[in-house]
Amino acid sequence: MANRQKAEQRGRMAETAALWALRLKGYRLVARRFKSHLGEIDLIMRKGDVTAFIEVKQRATRDAAMISVTPFQAKRIAAAARLWMARDPIAAAQACRFDIVTVSPYLWPAHIQNAFYGDA
């Protein structure tokens, strides 16, 4: 149980780091940890006329973080995003994309835009 709590705490800290890095780039937070029966989205943010559905991954290296987003996970994120867009008329009318933010020790969070497609 203690390991799970530590992992949860590390995940929240990584999300906070990603959130602030994106805010400095001009993104505005719309939702954090959106959960549905279809999947979970770590951050939903907007910049201009784009809504970004963002998966945050904390790993020892950026490459390890990128590889850790599996096709199955991408499908679940895309399904949750479709549900979000059905409920949010602004997102439904805008361009949407799927991004990944990698968080690694001693490095600034890396933001990868269009990291995967919604039909993955």
Contact map, one row per residue, 1 for C-alpha under 8 A:
111110000000000000000000000000000000000000000000000000000000000000000000000000000000000000000000000000000000000000000000
111111000000000000000000000000000000000000000000000000000000000000000000000000000000000000000000000000000000000000000000
111111100000000000000000000000000000000000000000000000000000000000000000000000000000000000000000000000000000000000000000
111111110000000000000000000000000000000000000000000000000000000000000000000000000000000000000000000000000000000000000000
111111111000000000000000000000000000000000000000000000000000000000000000000000000000000000000000000000000000000000000000
011111111100000000000000000000000000000000000000000000000000000000000000000000000000000000000000000000000000000000000000
001111111110000000000000000000000000000000000000000000000000000000000000000000000000000000000000000000000000000000000000
000111111111000000000000000000000000000000000000000000000000000000000000000000000000000000000000000000000000000000000000
000011111111100000000000000000000000000000000000000000000000000000000000000000000000000000000000000000000000000000000000
000001111111110000000000000000000000000000000000000000000100000000000000000000000000000000000000000000000000000000000000
000000111111111000000000000000000000000000000000000000001100000000000000000000000000000000000000000000000000000000000000
000000011111111100000000000000000000000000000000000000000000000000000000000000000000000000000000000000000000000000000000
000000001111111110000000000000000000000000000000000000000000000000000000000000000000000000000000000000000000000000000000
000000000111111111000000000000000000000000000000000000011100000000000000000000000000000000000000000000100000000000000000
000000000011111111100000000000000000000001100000000000010000000000000000000000000000000000000000000000000000000000000000
000000000001111111110000000000000000000000000000000000000000000000000000000000000000000000000000000000000000000000000000
000000000000111111111000000000000000000000000000000000000000000000000000000000000000000000000000000000100000100000000000
000000000000011111111100000000000000000000000000000000010000000000000000000000000000000000000000000011100000100000000000
000000000000001111111110000010000000000000100000000000000000000000000000000000000000000000000000000000000000000000000000
000000000000000111111111000000000000000000000000000000000000000000000000000000000000000000000000000000000000000000000000
000000000000000011111111100000000000000000000000000000000000000000000000000000000000000000000000000000000001100000000000
000000000000000001111111111100000000000000000000000000000000000000000000000000000000000000000000000000000000001000000000
000000000000000000111111111110000000000000000000000000000000000000000000000000000000000000000000000000000000000000000000
000000000000000000011111111000000000000000000000000000000000000000000000000000000000000000000000000000000000000000000000
000000000000000000001111111000000000000000000000000000000000000000000000000000000000000000000000000000000000000000000000
000000000000000000000111111100000000000000000010000000000000000000000000000000000000000000000000000000000000000000000000
000000000000000000000111111110000000000000001110000000000000000000000000000000000000000000000000000000000000000000000000
000000000000000000000110011111000000000000001110000000000000000000000000000000000000000000000000000000000000000000000000
000000000000000000100010001111110000000000111100000000000000000000000000000000000000000000000000000000000000000000000000
000000000000000000000000000111110000000000111100000000000000000000000000000000000000000000000000000000000000000000000000
000000000000000000000000000011111100000000111000000000000000000000000000000000000000000000000000000000000000000000000000
000000000000000000000000000011111100000011110000000000000000000000000000000000000000000000000000000000000000000000000000
000000000000000000000000000000111110000111100000000000000000000000000000000000000000000000000000000000000000000000000000
000000000000000000000000000000111111000111110000000000000000000000000000000000000000000000000000000000000000000000000000
000000000000000000000000000000001111111110000000000000000000000000000000000000010000000000000000000000000000000000000000
000000000000000000000000000000000111111100000000000000000000000000000000000000010000000000000000000000000000000000000000
000000000000000000000000000000000011111000000000000000000000000000000000000000000000000000000000000000000000000000000000
000000000000000000000000000000000011111100000000000000000000000000000000000110110000000000000000000000000000000000000000
000000000000000000000000000000000011111110000000000000000000000000000000000110110000000000000000000000000000000000000000
000000000000000000000000000000001111011111000000000000000000000000000000000110010000000000000000000000000000000000000000
000000000000000000000000000000011110001111110000000011100000000000000000000010011000000000000000000000000000000000000000
000000000000001000000000000000011100000111110000000011110000000000000000000000000000000000000000000000000000000000000000
000000000000001000100000000011111100000011111000000011110000000000000000000000000000000000000000000000000000000000000000
000000000000000000000000000011110100000011111100001111000000000000000000000000000000000000000000000000000000000000000000
000000000000000000000000001111100000000000111110001111000000000000000000000000000000000000000000000000000000000000000000
000000000000000000000000001111000000000000011111111100000000000000000000000000000000000000000000000000000000000000000000
000000000000000000000000011100000000000000001111111000000000000000000000000000000000000000000000000000000000000000000000
000000000000000000000000000000000000000000000111110000000000000000000000000000000000000000000000000000000000000000000000
000000000000000000000000000000000000000000000111111000000000000000000000000000000000000000000110000000000000000000000000
000000000000000000000000000000000000000000000111111100000000000000000000000000000000000000100111100000000000000000000000
000000000000000000000000000000000000000000011110111110000000000000000000000000000000000000100111100000000000000000000000
000000000000000000000000000000000000000000011100011111000000000000000000000000000000000000000001111000000000000000000000
000000000000000000000000000000000000000011111000001111100000000000000000000000001000000000000001111000000000000000000000
000000000000000000000000000000000000000011111000000111110000000000000000000000000000000000000000011110000000000000000000
000000000000000000000000000000000000000011100000000011111000000000000000000000000000000000000000011110000000000000000000
000000000000011001000000000000000000000001100000000001111100000000000000000000000000000000000000000111100000000000000000
000000000010010000000000000000000000000000000000000000111110000011010000000000000000000000000000000111100000000000000000
000000000110010000000000000000000000000000000000000000011111000010000000000000000000000000000000000001110000000000000000
000000000000000000000000000000000000000000000000000000001111110110000000000000000000000000000000000001110000000000000000
000000000000000000000000000000000000000000000000000000000111110110000000000000000000000000000000000000011000000000000000
000000000000000000000000000000000000000000000000000000000011111110000000000000000000000000000000000000011000000000000000
000000000000000000000000000000000000000000000000000000000011111111000000000000000000000000000000000001110000010000000000
000000000000000000000000000000000000000000000000000000000000111111100000000000000000000000000000000000000000000000000000
000000000000000000000000000000000000000000000000000000000011111111110000000000000000000000000000000000000000000000000000
000000000000000000000000000000000000000000000000000000001111111111111000000000000000000000000000000001100000000000000000
000000000000000000000000000000000000000000000000000000001000011111111000000000000000000000000000000101000000000000000000
000000000000000000000000000000000000000000000000000000000000001111111100000000000000000000000000000000000000000000000000
000000000000000000000000000000000000000000000000000000001000000111111100000000000000000000000000000000000000000000000000
000000000000000000000000000000000000000000000000000000000000000011111110110000000000000000000000000000000000000000000000
000000000000000000000000000000000000000000000000000000000000000000111111110000000000000000000000000000000000000000000000
000000000000000000000000000000000000000000000000000000000000000000001111111000000000000000000000000000000000000000000001
000000000000000000000000000000000000000000000000000000000000000000000111111100000000000000000000000000000000000000000000
000000000000000000000000000000000000000000000000000000000000000000001111111110000000000000000000000000000000000000000000
000000000000000000000000000000000000000000000000000000000000000000001111111111000000000000000000000000000000000000011101
000000000000000000000000000000000000000000000000000000000000000000000011111111100000000000000000000000000000000000000111
000000000000000000000000000000000000011100000000000000000000000000000001111111110000000000000000000000000000000000000000
000000000000000000000000000000000000011110000000000000000000000000000000111111111000000000000000000000000000000000000000
000000000000000000000000000000000000000000000000000000000000000000000000011111111100000000000000010000000000000000001111
000000000000000000000000000000000000011000000000000000000000000000000000001111111110000000000000000000000000000000000100
000000000000000000000000000000000011011110000000000000000000000000000000000111111111000000000000000000000000000000000000
000000000000000000000000000000000000000010000000000010000000000000000000000011111111100000000000000000000000000000000000
000000000000000000000000000000000000000000000000000000000000000000000000000001111111110000000000000000000000000000000000
000000000000000000000000000000000000000000000000000000000000000000000000000000111111111000000000000000000000000000000000
000000000000000000000000000000000000000000000000000000000000000000000000000000011111111100100000000000000000000000000000
000000000000000000000000000000000000000000000000000000000000000000000000000000001111111111110000000000000000000000000000
000000000000000000000000000000000000000000000000000000000000000000000000000000000111111110010000000000000000000000000000
000000000000000000000000000000000000000000000000000000000000000000000000000000000011111110000000000000000000000000000000
000000000000000000000000000000000000000000000000000000000000000000000000000000000001111111110000000000000000000000000000
000000000000000000000000000000000000000000000000000000000000000000000000000000000000111111111000000000000000000000000000
000000000000000000000000000000000000000000000000000000000000000000000000000000000000100111111100000000000000000000000000
000000000000000000000000000000000000000000000000011000000000000000000000000000000001100111111111000000000000000000000000
000000000000000000000000000000000000000000000000000000000000000000000000000000000000110111111110000000000000000000000000
000000000000000000000000000000000000000000000000000000000000000000000000000000000000000011111110000000000000000000000000
000000000000000000000000000000000000000000000000111000000000000000000000000000000000000001111111000000000000000000000000
000000000000000000000000000000000000000000000000111000000000000000000000000000000000000000111111100000000000000000000000
000000000000000000000000000000000000000000000000011110000000000000000000000000000000000000100111110000000000000000000000
000000000000000000000000000000000000000000000000011110000000000000000000000000000000000000000011111000000000000011001100
000000000000000000000000000000000000000000000000000111100000000000000000000001000000000000000001111100000000000011111100
000000000000000000000000000000000000000000000000000111100000000000000000000000000000000000000000111110000000001111110000
000000000000000000000000000000000000000000000000000001111000000001000000000000000000000000000000011111000000001111100000
000000000000000001000000000000000000000000000000000001111000000000000000000000000000000000000000001111100000111100000000
000000000000000001000000000000000000000000000000000000011110010011000000000000000000000000000000000111110000111000000000
000000000000010011000000000000000000000000000000000000011110010010000000000000000000000000000000000011111011110000000000
000000000000000000000000000000000000000000000000000000000111110000000000000000000000000000000000000001111111100000000000
000000000000000000000000000000000000000000000000000000000001100000000000000000000000000000000000000000111110000000000000
000000000000000000000000000000000000000000000000000000000000000000000000000000000000000000000000000000011111000000000000
000000000000000000000000000000000000000000000000000000000000000000000000000000000000000000000000000000111111100000000000
000000000000000000001000000000000000000000000000000000000000000000000000000000000000000000000000000000110111110000000000
000000000000000011001000000000000000000000000000000000000000000000000000000000000000000000000000000011110011111000000000
000000000000000000000000000000000000000000000000000000000000010000000000000000000000000000000000000011100001111100000000
000000000000000000000100000000000000000000000000000000000000000000000000000000000000000000000000001111000000111110000000
000000000000000000000000000000000000000000000000000000000000000000000000000000000000000000000000001110000000011111100000
000000000000000000000000000000000000000000000000000000000000000000000000000000000000000000000000111100000000001111100000
000000000000000000000000000000000000000000000000000000000000000000000000000000000000000000000000111100000000000111111000
000000000000000000000000000000000000000000000000000000000000000000000000000000000000000000000000011100000000000111111000
000000000000000000000000000000000000000000000000000000000000000000000000010000000000000000000000011000000000000001111101
000000000000000000000000000000000000000000000000000000000000000000000000010001000000000000000000110000000000000001111111
000000000000000000000000000000000000000000000000000000000000000000000000011001100000000000000000110000000000000000011111
000000000000000000000000000000000000000000000000000000000000000000000000001001000000000000000000000000000000000000001111
000000000000000000000000000000000000000000000000000000000000000000000010011001000000000000000000000000000000000000011111
